[in-house]
Amino acid sequence: MTKKKYDIKPAHGKLGVMLVGLGAVTTTFIAGVEIIRKGLKKPVGCQAWMGTARLGSRMENRFVKLGDLVPLSGPEDMVFAAWDIFPDNAYEAALKAGVLRHDDLLQVKEELSALKPLKGAFDRDFVKNLDGNHVKPGTRRQLTEALRADIREFKKSVDRVVVVWAASTEVYCEPTGIHGSIDAFEKALDADDRNISPSLLYAYAALMENVPFANGAPNLTVDAPVMVELAQKNRVPISGKDFKTGQTLMKTIIAPGIKNRLLGISGWFSTNILGNRDGEVLDDPESFKSKEVSKAGVLDTICSKETFPELYGDLYHKIRINYYPPRGDSKEGWDNIDIFGWLDYPMQIKINFLCRDSILAAPIVADLAVFMDLAARAGFKGIQEWLSFFYKSPQTAEGVYAEHDLHIQKIKFKNTLRHMAGEELITHLGLEYYETE
């Protein structure tokens, strides 16, 4: 049944994208957008700018670009701002990151050089292997007010704003009393409570300014109860967490196939080497724990031990990340998967994935900026579970398990866009093709 079409505000004017962190991922994203809008490359990997959706039955053979289904901002509409704890402009930061070839960067050197970061909010207790000097001074309350002032100033030059966290992984934190409500959190801000992480300061500042916030790292941020409450109160979209790239992307592709064939898994060993700033940060055990928890949850949900104890009850899942500076941003991952089939006969799958972390993450930043803006214009508020496709550890409502199967996530993503547009949802039932009178 066709739903009532949402009254989505048009994507007119400039979309301001404020990025927390001006490192490998964000400079690759910004440089890519600048190159794409010059017509020099295509936006490979970007759902918003290359994706399509089927409408109606398969017999109609009707496919549309996502931007024709719902109003989306394009690369030509984006304006950038960033916070960072290092003072390098985007061109200098991109050179240091070493992701893109120098000849590619030269094509957009002027645009990148013009982007100078705002001072960041930073506490080394939360990212122990980094120490920058381009930081804001002050108490937790003063820092949030300074971040809010940055957002308000940026709003003057654009029509709409979204904030995307693409900075380093913070140490692992469990929610405590200060994360439980707006009142408790604001009292903790006023007390300059050192248990409030920088990522929470950015999220609070964005939501207080009615700006959508997407969390690309595994930190406790917009999934803290206080931020869910604040997003609902201020009617602002939030989503997270942890950009789905590399090994976890492969797990969400491969594991559903194994599970769908009802093959058993006795063990899955994953290790990788990475030499960029992300790898350096994850060399700290406390930051690694945040990443480990995020990555481990994928198999727990896809391969449910409760539903299939005979197949996955003894599944042993081990994850290792190794900092290896010579490799830079070119991550290499190895997976050994011990599976078993008919009559419990063992088999193995081995995956060697040589990927570029920031190349996989950059289009996710673009998509989250575009679709979080769409959510705001459609009047959506709170947790945007329909964007799970882009995250390792999708944020859901309390008591609702996260869906990690990439294929199901993609169906949910496209059906949400169809729903927004008032189009019929695609269930893939297909019985109508075979019905006879």
N, C-alpha and C positions, 0 to 999 in steps of 0.2 A: 504494500500500500504506500502510495506517495505521501510523504509528510509535508506539512506546511513549511514553506521556504523561510529561512531565517532572514531577518532584516539586517543584512551585513553592511556596515558602513563601507563606502568605497575606499580603495587604497590610493587615494589621491595624495600628491605631495611627497615629501621626503620622509623616509623611515630612518630614524637615528638608531644606530646599533652601538651600544656602549659595552665594551669588552673589559672584563676583569682579567688582566694579564695581557702583555704585548710580547709574547714569546713565539715559539715555533708554530703552534696551531693558529694563533690569531694573525700573525704576519702572513702565513700561507693563505689563510682565508681572505684577508684584505687585498693582498697582491693578486690573488686569483680573481676576485671581483673586479678589480681595476683592469686586469688583462682581458677578462671576459667582456666588459662593457666597451672596450676598444675594438671588439670583434676579432681578437687574435686567437682565442681558444673558445671551446664549448664548455658549458658547466657540467662536466661529467661527474656523476655521482650525486647530483643535486635533484631531489624529488620535486621541489617547487618549480624549477626552471627546465626540467627535462621530462618529468613524470607525466603519465597519462592515466586516465580512468575509463573503464568501459561503462557505458550507460545503456540500460535496457537489456534485451535478450541477446544471446550470441548470434541469433539469426539476423539481427539488425546490423551487426558489425559496426557499431557506433563507438568510437573512441575520441576522447577530447583531452587536450592539455589540461593539467590541473588548474592553470591560471585562467582557463576559459570556463571551468566549472565553478570556481569561486574567485573573487577578486584578490589577487596576490601582488605584493610588491616585487619588482624586478631588480636586477643588479644596478640598473641606471637610477634607481630610487634611493639607494643606500648612502648614508653619510656616517662616518665612523668617529668614535672617540674611544679612548682606552685609559685605564689606570695601570700603572706598573711601579714596582719598587726599584727599577733601574731607569735612568733618564734617557736611554737611547731612543731615537726616533724610530719609526717603523722600518725604515730602510736599513738603518744600522742594526736593529734587532734581527731583521730577516737575514742579513749577512752573517751574524753571529750564530743564528739558528742553523744555517747551512742546509736548509731543506730544498730551496729552489735554486736552480742554476743562475749564475751571475747574469747571463744574457737575458733571462726572463725578468730578473729584478731591474735591470737597466731600462727595460721598456716602461716601467712605472716608477722609476726612481724619484721623479718630481713629486708624484702623489704620496708616495710612502714617506719621503723626507719631510713633508709638510705635517705629518701626523706625529705630534709629540705627546707623550703620555702625561696624564695628570698624576700627581703623587698618590701612591697607594696607601691603603690602611694595612698595616702589617704587624704581626707579632711572631717572633721567631720560635716561641714555644709551640706553635702550630705547624711550622715548616722548618725543621731544624737544620736542613742542609743548604738553606739559602740565607743570604743576609744582604739586603739592598740598603742604599742610603737615600733613595728618592721616595721618602715616606712622610706621611702626614703626622704631625705631633698631636698630643692631646689624650684625654681620657676616652673611654668607649663612647660616652655620650657626645663628646666633642667630635669624635671621628664620624659618627653617624650624621651629625649635622653638617659636617664638611662634605661628606659624600652626597647628601641631599642637595646641598648648594651646587655641587658639580652637575647633578642631574638637572636641576632647575635651569642652570645656565645653558646647558646643551639643548634643552627644550626650546630655547628662544630661536634656534637656527634650523629646527626641523619641525615636522608636523606630528610625529609620533615617536616614541622611544621604546626600545626593549633592552634589557640587560642580560648578557650571557656570561656566566662564570666559565672561563677557560684558563684559569690560573692553576698553580700547583696543588697537588693533593695534600690536604691537611691531615694531621694525626687523627687517629680513630677516636671518636667520642660517642658515648651513649647519651641519650636525652636525660636530663636531670630536672629538678624542680624549676630552675630558671628558664628552661625551654618549654615549660608546660602551659603557659598562658601569656597573653599580652601584658597583663598587670605584673606578673612575676618577672618577665623579661625586662620591662621598662624600669622596674626597681633595681634589677641587676645592672642595667646600663648606668643608672644614676650612681650606683655604688662602685662603678668601674670594676665589675667582676671579671677577673682574668679568665674565667671559664667561657666567656663569650668569644668565639672565634672571629677572625676577620671576615670569613665568608658570611657569617650571620649578620655582621654589620652592613655588608653590601646588600644582602637580601632585605633586611629591615628598611634600609634607606630607599631601595627601589619600590617596595610595596607601600611605604608611606607616601611616596610621590606618585602612586597609582601607575607604576610601570611594571609590565610583566618581567618575570625573572626565570631564566633557565639555568639549571646547574649541571655543568659538564664534567664535574669531578665527583668522587665518591664521598665527599665531606657530608657531615650532618649540616644541612643548610635549610632549603625550603621544605624538607621532610620533617623538620622539627615541629612539634605541635603548635608552637606559637606562630610560626610562619603560615601554617595551614589556616589557623584562626584569623590571622591578619589578612591573608589573601581573600578569604570569604567575606570578612567585614568590609574591606575596601573594594571588593568585586574585581579582583585582579587575577589573571592567570599565572600559575606557577607550574613548573615541570622539572623533572630530574629522574635519575641522576647518573652521571658518568657516561660520557660519549662512548657509543658501541663501535669499537674499531678492533682490528687485529684478531687475536685469538678468540676473544669472546664473540666477535662477529661470526667466526667460523663455527664455534660451538652452537650458536643459535641456528645455524644452517644445518650442521651435521647431526646434532643430537636429536632433533625432531624426526629426521629420516630413520635413524636407528630405532627410536621409540615407536614410530608409526608401523614399522615392520615387526614390532614386538620381538626384537632381538635383545638379548641381555647385555649388560655392561658390568664387568667385574672391576675395571679400573680405568681411570683417565688421568694421565700424567701430562701436565703442561708446564713448559718452561720457555723463557725467551730472554734475549739479550737486547738491551736498548741503551744508547749512549747520550741521549739529549738531556735537557734539564729535567724532564719528567723522570728519566731513569735515575738521575742524581738524587732527586727528592725521594724517590721510592727506595733508595738504598738505606734510608732510615727505617728501622723496623716498625715504628709507630705509624708512619705514613703508609708503609707497605700493608699494614693490617687493614687500613681503610680500603685499599684496592683489593686485597685478598677477599674480604667479606663481600665486596661488590661482585667480584668475578665468580666466587664460589656459589652464589645463590642461583645461578643460571641452571646448572644441572639438577639442583635440588628440586626445582619446580618442574622442569621438562620431564625428568625421569623420577616420577613420584614413587618413593619407596612405600608409601602407604597403599597406593593403588596397585602397584606391581612389585610386591616384596620378593617374588621369585626371580624377577629380572634385575632389580636395582637395589634390593635390600642390603647387599654387601658392597655396593659401589664405593671404591676407594678413589677419592679425588684429591690430587696434590697439585698445587700451583707454586711456581717459582718465577721471580723476576730478577734478573741479574743486570747490574749497572756495568756497562762495558763501553767506555768512552770512544774507542776507535770506530764503533758502528754509527755513532751520531743518531740521526732521526730514522735511519733504516733499521727497523726492528726485524729480528729473525725469531720466529717461534717454532717450537717443536711440540707436537702432540703425539703421544702413544696411547691408543685406545684399545683395551683388551675387551673383546666382545665374545658372546657365545650364541649359538643358534640351536637348530634341531638336535635333540638328544644331548644337549649341553656341549657340543663340539666347539672348541675355541677357535677364534679368528682374531686378526689384528688389523687395525687401520693406523697408518702413520701419516702425519701431515707436517710438511715443512713449508711454512708460510714466510716468505721474504716480503715484508710490506713496508710501507712508509707511513708511519703513524699520523703525521700531520696532513698528508695527502688524503687519508681516509677521514680525518676529523674535520677538515676545512668545509666540505659540503654539508656536514651535519650542523656546523655553526650557522651556515647560510639558511638551511632549512628551519632550524629552531627559531632564528630571528624572524623569518617570514611567517611561519605558522603560529608562533606565539602572538605576533601582531594580528594575524587573522582571528585568532581566538578572542583577543580583546575587542576587535571590531565587530565580532559576532555576538558579543555580550557574554561570553563564557567567563567563568570565574573559578578560582581554586585550582585543584589538581587537574591537569590535562593528561589523563591516562592514555588518550588516543595517540599521543606522541611517544609511546613506549618503544616504537620501532627504532628510535634513535639512541636508546639508553641501555646500558648494561644492567642497571638496577632500577627498573621503572617504579615510579612513585604511584601508589594507589591509595584508595580510601582505606581507613582502618578496618581490619578484618577481611579485606579482599586480597587474595593472593595475586602476585604479579605474574602476568603472562609473558613468558620468555621466548616462546616459539616465534621465530622471525616471520614465518609465513602467516600465522594467525595475527600477529601484530600489523602486518601490511594490510590484511583484509580489514581490520578494525580501523586503521588509518584512512583507507580509501572510503570505507562506508561512512565514516564521520564526515568526510567532505561531501559525499553524496547527500547525507542527511542535512547538512547545512544548506545545500543547494536545492533541497526539496525534491531530489531524485529518488527513484526506487532503489532500495538497498539490494546488493548482490549477495545471495545466500549460496549460490552454486548448487542448489537443489536440482534444477534442470528437468524436473518431471514434466513440465509443460511441453517439452519437445517431443514427448512420446505418448501424450494423451490422445486417445481417439474417442470419437462420439459413440 
